[in-house]
Amino acid sequence: MAAAKLFTLGIEEEFQLVDPKTRALRSHVQQLLEEGHAILKDELKPELHQSVIEVGTPICEDIKHARTEVTRLRSQLAGLARRNGLQIAAAGTHPFSHWKDQKITPNPRYKEIIEDMQQVARANLIFGLHVHVGIEDRETAIHVMNAARYFLPHIFALSTNSPFWQGRNTGFKSYRSKVFDRFPRTGIPDHFQSLSEYDNYIKLLIKTRCIDNGKKIWWDIRMHPFFDTLEYRICDVQMRVEETLVLAALCQAVTAKLYKLIKKNLGFRLYRRLLLNENKWRAARYGISGKLIDFGKQEEVDYAVLIGELREFIDDVVDELGSREELAYIDEMLLNGTGADRQLEVWNQSNSLEAVVEYIVEETHRGLELA
């Protein structure tokens, strides 16, 4: 991804590689990469575990372009997997496969991560969705990031898609987030007074050998160290293309709205990370069926009310971005649940985690054109 323009989109999705018969994860990414790179080139990437594969779109001018690219990449990846006796599945965790049974991808970078973080890295068998929103002016971007932190739990709750871990119903709508919390430099970041304060923080970590570059900052939202983008990293990967698009559109609209306010010298109240983490916890535990805290009113509010208020907040930029159709899918999700809710429904009806995986696979392939 080259330098991005204002509010362009880039979307990265991490998929599970699943055995069609056993429904378990299979460490098979090396076999896919040779053929896959001939088709998808640098849009296809391995991850730490060989049962994980990532695809990333090129820079998309708008959400309609993103729809085309996400659908194309999923379709091509699904066809590639099928030709190699596999299926792709999109959920934040696999319902029953254990990390200890998965092979590590042979790569110097991953070897270094394992050496540095040991079992925390080996056990990090999770699958996320990352949304890049283009902002060329990094000085403005840092202030947008500061304000956007408030809305991260609202976005995250809508993305929850990982209720199971190693064969157990965890009681969380997103257990992926709890697994990733073990890593350093994760979660909702503090706010920064200026771009120079942010840059000095990165330089200090590099100087003291905490990190070798800014890519090892794994916050829920970050200014990308190499691209002119604001990267939202808090979401579970989504089963349906429509769910990926609604989250991308929401991240884009929040960014555009806050950018517009800042350019008009209108401030947005900044809350401490300590408070924002309370809402993140609630989102991970209950998803869209719980309550979040409205810190302005200092009271609990049903998620459906808060997401409605967020939609009103961004409404004046939605038509400019051309994303009203994509954001309308929020109504479908409020009615029928997030991926986590639907996984749990299948589990409650079947008492079979294999049936849950089968459902995830079906949903992941929904609307795709397999070559």
Summary of the structure (lengths in Angstrom):
residues: 371
radius of gyration: 19.5
end to end distance: 25.6
largest distance: 58.0
contacts: 1305
relative contact order: 0.16
helix: 51%
strand: 16%
